[in-house]
Amino acid sequence: MHCGFCLPTCPTYVLWGEEMDSPRGRIHLMDQLERGGPLTASTVEHIDRCLGCMACVTACPSGVRYDRLIEMTRARVEDDHPRSRGERLLREAIFAVFPYPRRLRALRGPLRAYRRLNLDLAPLLERLSPTLAAMERLTPPPARHVRLPERVPAQGERRAVVGMLTGCVQREFFPGVNAATARVLAMEGCDVVLPKGQGCCGALSLHTGRDEEARAFARRTIETFADVDVVVVNSAGCGSAMKDYGAVFAGDAEWAERAAAFSAKTRDLAEFLAELGPRATRHPLELAVAYHDACHLAHAQGVRAQPRRLLGDIPGLEVREVADPEICCGSAGVYNLLRPEAASDLGDRKARNVAATGADLLVAANPGCTLQITTALRRRGEHLPVAHTAEVLDASIRGIGKESFLSRR
């Protein structure tokens, strides 16, 4: 395709204006590979620079499935391209920790101790490794661990029984989001099933070309939630990957049917609540909120109107739009660790647009976006509190007031 509708929505093209750093340019490179061309270092660089945000999928009038193309190409890169020792070590370190909630939990003690020391290691880390510096910037204050039961009963007459994914980063760094999600579902009449053995859904692995690893995580997730008819997800990246299981296992005689059925029963929290319809009373929240479209929610899942409607139905709450919502904030899974400079530029752009809304609160439905935008706002000297859609709904239904958010500044 040659129309170029994707160009102004592509974050890397917006940053650099290079054709090979646009979807159209990358598809040209993919076509060369399919025709037997070599997998050069230059080609790998342009593929690696892609955030996988899927804005081009939304923009394309011809329905080109760039999301499928980039995932297949990334898997080929990981299989066939010999990365440097430093790159290999960095990627292995990231994937030895982030998809494993218990390993993330083990980091909380050291992180708490580091915060108490109040050291400014940023200049040293920048010299040693931009990735280490990015990790230090993005790490949130350790949150109090919240242990959720394996089943949260519906309040009032039961309307549905749903499984709930607790995630990895969400579970360990934003446990309050999971607690709020379970409460909101229960208050809306759902029995919430939280299987004890659940782990990573494979989203980070899938979106980084680590196919076999992603499949292993996906198989475990499918088996874990086999006994529920609906799986509710409160993290955009996770929901996107889980809805993609059908494509991931297409052609696999043993798993194709189960994976497709699982994808069909996966719902984002806002999507599910909009389908279910409200029952619990909403109490006023006198807040102006800026709503951020997470890429893997808006572009990959097409969920845009539902969270806005849920927020807009809260008395006293005003939803303000962020300029250029289609442009990624730069988080993109682990992109902000692998490509910290480009990610910071995109984060700064997003932070400017968020700050321009003059909102009291930023609402985002993905933990990576929350970390990325919060960090970029801090660089501007802004301390805008950030909450998940579930937390805002929870506060309204329970009538706990806006102070619970404003105190996060």
N, C-alpha and C positions, 0 to 999 in steps of 0.2 A: 504494500500500500504506500502511496506517495502524498496523500493529502496534507499531512502535517498538523492535523487537529490535535495530536498528542503533544506537540512540542511545548506550548505554553503551560501545560500541566505537569511536565516532567521536571522534578526538582534539579536533577543534574544538568539538564539543558538550560534551565533558568539560571543556574549558578555560572555555567561556563560557556554556554552558547556553542558547544561543539556537537556537530552532527552525530559523531560516533558515541556520544554520551546522551543520545536521545533514544526513545524506543525504536524509531525508524532506522537509525543507524545501527543499533544493536541487532535488529532483525536482519539487516544486511549482513552483519558479521555471522549470525547464526546460519543464514542461507549459504554463505561461503563454506562454513564447516560441514554442512549437509552435503555439499557438492565435492567434499574431499579436501578442502583447504586445510592448511596447518593450524593447529591451536597455538598461536603465537603468544608471547608474553604481552604484546600490545592488545590482542583480543581479550585475553584474560583480564587485563586491567580495566577495559571498558565494561566487561561483564560484572566485575567485582564492584565497580562504582555505582551500579544500579541499586537503588534502595529496595526494589521489589514492592513499591507502594501501591501499584495497580491503578494509579490515576489515569494512565493511558488506556486501560481497559474501559474505564468509564467514558473517556473522551472519544474513543474510536467509533465512528459511525458505521463501520463495516463489521464490528464484532470480532476483531482479531483478538485471540486469546493469548495475549502477551504473557499473562501469568503462568500459563502452562509452558510456554516457550522458554521463559527465563528459568523456571524450576528444572526443566530437562537439561538446559544448557549448563546450569550450575552443577548439576549432578555429574555431567560429563567433565567439567573442569576439575571437580574434586577427584574423579577417577583417573584422569589422564594427564593433568598438569602437575609437574614436580615443583611444589612450592619451596621456598627457601626454608632453612632450618628455623629461623626466627618466626616466620609465618606459621609453620606447622606447630611450633611450641605454643604460640599465642592461641591459635584455634583450639588445640587440644586442652589447654588450660581452661578456656572459656567453657568448652563442652564437657569438661570433667566436673564442673561446678553447677552451672545455671540450670540444667534440666533435672537436678536432684535436690528436692526440698530439704532433706536432712543435711546435706552438705552446705546449703545456703544457711540453714539454721545454725550450723556450727560456726559460721562467720560472725554471728551476732555479738558474741562476747568480745572477740578482738575488736570489732568495729565500735562497740560501746566504749571500750578502753581507749581506743584511738581518739574518739570524740572528746573524752574527758581530758585528754592531754592538751587539746586545743593547739595542736601543732600546725604550722603552715608549711606543708611539704610540697605545695603545688609547683613552685619554681624548680625544685630538685627533680620531681617526677616528670615534669615537662622535658627536662634534659635527658633523663634516663629513658623514658618511653612515653609517647603521647597517649598510648592506650592506658597505661597505669594512671596517668594524670586524669584521663577521662573517667576511669573507674572511681577515682577519689572524688571527683566533682559530682558524679551522678549518685553516689551512695547516699541513701536517705538516712535520717536518724533512726536507730533501731526501734522498732515498734514492739509494744507489749504483746507477747504471744497469746493468741486466742484459740482455745481448744473447743472445737465444735463437736456436738454429738453426731453419731452416725445417722440419726433421724431426728428431724425437727418437725413436730406435729403441726398440722394446719390449725389455725384459730377459727372457730366457728365451723360451719358446714364445709366439708372437704370438697374442693372443686377439681383437684388434680393431684397426681403423684409424680414428682419430677426428681431426676438425678441432678446433682450440682457438682461441676468441676471446681476444685479449689485452686488448681494451678501450682506453679512453682514460685516465681517472683511474687505473684499476688499473695500466695499463702504466707510467705515468710516476711515480706516487707510491707504488705498492705493487708494484714489480717482483719482490720476493721471493715474493709470492703466486703470480704467474704461473710463476716458476721451480719453486716447490714443486708447483704443479698439474701441470706437465709431468713432473716427476720421479715423482710418485705414479702418474700414468697409465701411464708407462713401466714402473715397478716392478710394476704390476698387469697387465702384458702387452700394452700398447697402443702401436702406432706413433702418434706424435702429430704431426699436420701443422699447422704454423703459417704460413699464407700470408703472404708478405712484404708484399703490397699491401693487407692488411686495414686498415680504419679504423673509424670510429664506426658503431655499429649503429643509431643514431637514437633511442635510448631517451629521452634528455633532451628532444629535440625533440618526440617523440610525446607524452610525458606533459605537455608544456607547450602543446599546441595548434598547434605549428608543422608542420602536416601535410605540406606539399610538401617541406620540408627533411627531415622524417623519412622520407618515401618515397624520396627520393634516396639517403639513407644506407642504407636497407633494400635497395634494388635492388643497390647495390654489394656489400653483405654477401652477398646471395643468390648473386650471380655469383662472388664470391671463394671461397665454400665449395661450389661446384657439384660438385666431384669427390669429395666425401666423403659417407659415408652417415650419419654422426652428427657433430653439432657440440656440443662440450662448453663450457659457460660457467661461470665462477666468480664472476660478479657478478650479484646477484639482479635488479637493475633491467634489465640487458642481457638476461638470459634471459627475463624477463617480456615485454619488447618483441619479442624475436625469436619467441617462441611466439605472439605476436599478429599477426605478419605476414599470416597468412591472412585475418584480419578487416580489416586495413588495406587490403589489395588486393582485397577482395571486390567483384565487379562490374567489375574491371579485366580486360578480355579478354586482354591480353597477359601480365599478371603473376599473375593469381589462382591458377592451378594451381601455378606454381612457388613462389609464396609459401606456399600451404597445405602443399606438400610440405616446404618448408624448416622451417616451424613444427613439423611432425610429427617431424622428425629432430633438433630442438634438445633438449638435455638439460642440466639443472643438473649440476654436478660430483657432488654428493652423490647425486642421483637416478641418475646413470649408474653410479657405483660400487656403489650398492646393487643395481642391476639386474645388473651384471657379476658381483658376488660377490667376496670377498677371496681373494687368492692369496698375496700377500707377507706374511711373518711380521711381526706387531706386537710390538714390544718395550715393556716397561713405561714408563709415564709417571706418576709419583706426583704427580698434579695434581687439584685441584678446579676445574672450569671452569664458568662461567656461560654458557649458550648463549642468544644473542639471536636471536629470530625476525625476520629482515628482512622487511618487509611484502611486498615484491615476490617473495619466495620462499615465505613461508607463505600469504599471502592470494591473491596473483595466480597462483602456480604450484601451490599445495597441497603444497609440499614441507616437511614438518615432522618426520616420523618418521625419514626417511633419515639426516640429519646426526646426529641424536641416537644412532641405532643405530651409525653409523660411529665416533662418539666413544666410545660406551659399550663397544664391542668392544676398546678399547685397554686392556690390563692395567694396573691401578693407577689409572686415570683415573675420576673421579667427575663426572657431569654434574649440575649444579644448575640448577633452573628459576628464571627471573626472573619476579617477580610482574607481573601484567597484561601478558602477552606480546603480546596483540592490539593494544595501544596503540602507535602509531608513536613513534619516537625524535625525530622532527622534521626528519630530513634530507630525505627525500622528493624526491630529484633535486636541483633548485636551490631548493627551497622555503626552505631555511635561509639563502639569500642574498636571496631576494625578500621573505620574511616573517621576518626574524631574531628579532623579539621573541617571536612565538608559537613559533617553532622552539626558542628557548632555554628557554622554559617547559616544553616537551615533553621536551627534552634533560635538563633538571634532574630531571624526574619519573623518566625512564628511569634516570638515573645513580643516584638514590636506591635504586631497586629492584635495580639491579645490585650496588651496594655492600652492600646488605642480605644478599646471598647469602654473603658472606664468602669468595668464590672467589679462587683464585690467579691466574686468567686469564679474560678475557672472550673468547668465540669469536663472531665475526660473519662473515657471508658476503656483505657488500656494502661497498664502500669508503666510500660516503657515510655509512653507519651507523657505521663505524669512526671516521671523523673526528668525527662529531657526538657520539657517546657519550664518546670520549676527551676532547674539549673540555669537555663537561659534567662529567666526573669531575674534570678539572683545576680547574674552578671550585670544587669541593668540597674541594680539597686532596688528592684521591685520585690515585694514580699506578698504576692497575691496568693491567698490560700487556694488549694486544689482539692476537689472531691470527685468521687465517682457518682454517676447517676443514682446508683443504689443507695448511697449515703444520703443524698438529698431527699429521695423518696422516703427513706427510713425516718429522717428527721421530721418531715412533714406529717407522716402518718402517726408517729409517736408524739408529735407536738412538742419537740424539745427546743425549737427556736433556732434562730440563725447564729446565736452566740457560739455554738459548738463549732461552726466553721470559721467565724471571724477570729476566734482565739488561736487559730493555726498560723496566723501571720508571723 
